[in-house]
């Protein structure tokens, strides 16, 4: 099947975005939106042979379709991505005028979201009481999240070198690959110290300062509950949800995914 007008440009645009040194997540978000727009044009039977034939009406139809089945924030993200796509098309001489020129993004209403209550956080921390490696690790993770408000991706990318326990600072690389220092409290410093001791005991080796802080092996929060571990950023919501739903640690503590609101 011959690629559509938009689809044939997604590959070159992706390589252009990489040449600008954008993050892979941003590149994936942008190019996925362009690919979805291409599929919309094909599904609607809109015979567009070149990108110059794309009009504002085509984009409005696509965004209206997204709004019918997804949240306004999703349509807003597609709008941002297509602005960048057609801007690149203009720079490459593929179009003379962008169909996005006077097209305003969809309004995203502010919706208050529920977060984990302080009492629930205390119960989560209580469920981590113990001297084994998993309990020490989960306590350190939860206290870092509570104290710093850092993102899951920032937490998962940390190494032992990124911690200064005396100054009580965690050095992380945040959104947009911006480095920053995140201060934490004395109890979190103690929890991290205890994790280091438990780690050495569990593995019978000297700590490698360039290693990840929290390990990568999937584990269970106790002998009966669901898995609380995993790889990379996906580990952290699994940890919180696992401890919250475990029959032994506190059934139904966070049943509505509010951990994702507390820990972005």
C-alpha positions in Angstrom: 0.0 0.0 0.0 1.3 3.4 -1.0 1.9 5.7 2.1 -0.4 8.7 2.4 0.8 12.2 2.0 1.1 12.7 5.8 2.4 9.2 6.5 5.2 9.5 4.0 6.5 12.5 5.9 6.4 11.1 9.4 9.7 9.3 9.0 11.7 12.3 7.8 10.0 14.5 10.5 11.0 12.0 13.2 14.6 12.1 12.1 14.5 15.9 12.1 13.2 15.9 15.7 16.0 13.6 16.7 18.5 15.9 15.1 17.2 18.6 17.4 18.0 16.4 20.3 14.4 16.2 21.6 13.6 13.5 24.1 12.3 10.2 22.7 9.1 10.6 24.6 8.4 14.0 22.9 9.3 12.6 19.5 7.0 9.6 20.1 4.1 11.9 21.2 4.5 14.2 18.1 4.9 11.5 15.5 2.1 9.4 16.9 -0.3 12.3 16.5 0.8 12.8 12.9 0.3 9.1 12.3 -3.2 9.2 13.8 -4.1 12.2 11.7 -2.9 10.2 8.6 -5.1 7.3 9.6 -8.0 9.6 10.1 -7.7 11.0 6.6 -7.6 7.5 5.1 -10.5 6.2 7.2 -12.7 9.2 6.2 -11.9 8.6 2.5 -10.3 12.1 2.1 -8.3 11.8 -1.0 -5.3 14.0 0.0 -2.4 13.4 -2.4 -0.1 16.1 -1.0 0.1 17.9 2.3 -0.7 21.1 0.5 -4.2 19.9 0.0 -4.8 19.6 3.8 -7.1 22.3 5.0 -8.2 23.6 8.4 -11.4 21.7 8.0 -9.5 18.4 7.8 -7.7 19.1 11.1 -10.9 20.3 12.8 -12.6 17.1 11.8 -9.8 15.1 13.3 -9.8 17.0 16.6 -13.6 16.8 16.8 -13.3 13.0 16.4 -10.7 12.8 19.2 -12.9 15.0 21.5 -15.8 12.7 20.9 -14.0 9.7 22.5 -11.1 11.1 24.5 -10.4 13.8 27.0 -9.9 17.4 26.0 -6.2 17.2 27.1 -5.6 14.5 24.5 -7.1 16.6 21.7 -5.0 19.5 23.0 -1.8 17.4 22.8 -2.7 16.4 19.2 -3.2 20.1 18.3 0.3 21.0 19.7 1.9 18.1 17.8 0.2 19.0 14.5 1.3 22.6 14.9 4.9 21.4 15.0 4.4 19.0 12.1 3.0 21.6 9.7 5.6 24.1 10.9 8.3 21.6 9.8 6.5 21.1 6.5 6.7 24.8 5.9 10.4 24.9 6.7 10.9 22.0 4.3 9.0 23.7 1.5 6.2 21.1 1.5 3.5 23.7 2.2 3.2 27.5 1.7 0.8 28.1 4.6 -0.1 26.0 7.6 -3.7 24.8 8.1 -3.0 25.4 11.8 -2.4 29.1 11.4 -5.6 30.4 12.9 -6.9 27.2 14.5 -7.1 27.6 18.2 -6.4 24.6 20.5 -9.3 22.9 22.3 -10.2 24.3 25.7 -9.0 22.1 28.5 -11.2 22.6 31.6 -9.6 22.5 35.0 -10.8 19.5 36.8 -9.7 19.0 40.5 -8.3 15.6 41.1 -8.3 13.5 44.2 -5.0 12.8 45.9 -3.9 10.3 48.5 -4.9 11.6 52.0 -2.4 12.0 54.8 -4.0 9.2 56.8 -3.7 6.9 53.8 0.0 7.9 53.4 0.5 6.9 57.0 -1.1 3.6 56.4 1.0 3.0 53.3 4.2 3.7 55.3 3.0 1.5 58.1 2.5 -1.3 55.5 6.3 -1.0 54.8 7.4 -1.6 58.3 10.0 -4.4 58.4 13.8 -5.0 58.2 13.9 -7.0 54.9 15.2 -5.4 51.7 11.8 -5.0 50.1 10.4 -3.1 53.1 13.4 -0.9 53.4 13.3 -0.1 49.7 9.6 0.6 49.6 9.9 2.9 52.7 12.7 4.9 51.1 10.8 5.2 47.8 7.6 6.4 49.4 9.4 8.9 51.7 11.3 10.3 48.8 8.1 10.8 46.8 6.3 12.3 49.7 9.1 14.7 50.6 10.3 15.8 47.2 7.2 15.5 44.9 9.6 14.2 42.2 8.3 12.4 39.2 8.5 8.6 38.8 10.9 9.0 35.9 13.2 11.1 38.0 13.1 8.6 40.8 13.8 5.6 38.5 16.8 7.3 36.9 18.6 7.9 40.2 21.8 6.3 41.2 23.5 6.2 44.6 25.9 9.0 43.4 22.8 11.2 43.0 22.2 11.2 46.8 23.8 13.5 49.4 22.5 12.2 52.7 24.4 14.7 54.8 23.0 17.7 52.9 19.7 15.8 52.4 19.5 16.4 48.7 18.7 14.2 45.7 20.1 15.3 42.4 17.7 14.3 39.6 17.2 15.0 35.9 13.6 16.3 35.4 11.3 17.0 32.5 13.0 18.5 29.6 16.3 16.9 30.8 16.8 19.7 33.3 18.9 18.8 36.3 17.7 19.9 39.8 18.3 19.3 43.4 15.4 18.0 45.5 15.6 18.4 49.3 14.3 15.8 51.6 13.8 15.4 55.3 15.7 13.7 58.1 13.4 10.7 58.2 13.9 10.1 54.5 17.7 10.3 55.0 17.4 7.6 57.7 15.2 5.4 55.4 17.9 5.7 52.7 20.6 4.8 55.1 18.7 1.7 56.2 18.1 0.8 52.6 21.8 0.8 52.0 22.5 -1.5 54.9 19.7 -3.8 53.9 21.0 -3.9 50.3 24.4 -4.9 51.4 23.0 -7.6 53.6 20.7 -9.0 50.9 23.4 -9.1 48.2 26.5 -9.6 50.3 28.5 -7.1 48.4 29.8 -3.6 48.7 27.5 -0.8 47.4 28.2 0.2 43.8 27.7 4.0 43.7 26.9 4.0 40.0 24.1 1.4 40.4 20.4 2.2 40.6 19.2 3.1 44.0 16.2 0.8 44.3 17.0 -2.3 42.2 15.0 -3.6 39.3 13.8 -7.1 40.3 10.0 -7.4 40.5 9.1 -8.3 44.1 6.0 -8.7 46.3 5.2 -6.4 49.1 4.5 -9.4 51.3 4.0 -13.1 50.9 0.5 -12.8 49.6 0.0 -9.4 47.9 0.4 -8.4 44.3 3.8 -7.4 42.8 5.1 -4.1 44.0 8.1 -4.0 41.8 9.0 -3.7 38.1 11.4 -1.9 35.7 11.8 1.8 35.4 9.0 4.3 36.1 6.4 1.6 35.9 7.7 0.2 39.2 6.4 3.1 41.3 2.7 3.1 40.7 2.8 -0.7 40.9 4.5 -0.4 44.3 1.9 2.0 45.7 -1.1 0.2 44.1 0.3 -3.2 45.2 0.7 -2.2 48.8 -2.7 -0.5 48.8 -4.6 -3.5 47.5 -2.7 -6.2 49.3 -5.0 -8.1 51.7 -2.3 -8.3 54.3 -1.1 -4.7 54.0 -4.4 -2.8 53.8 -7.1 -3.8 51.3 -8.7 -1.0 49.3 -6.4 1.7 50.5 -6.1 3.3 47.0 -8.6 1.7 44.8 -9.1 4.5 42.3 -5.5 5.1 41.1 -5.1 8.3 43.2 -1.4 7.4 43.6 -0.9 8.6 40.1 -2.2 12.1 41.2 0.0 12.2 44.3 3.1 10.9 42.4 2.9 12.3 38.8 
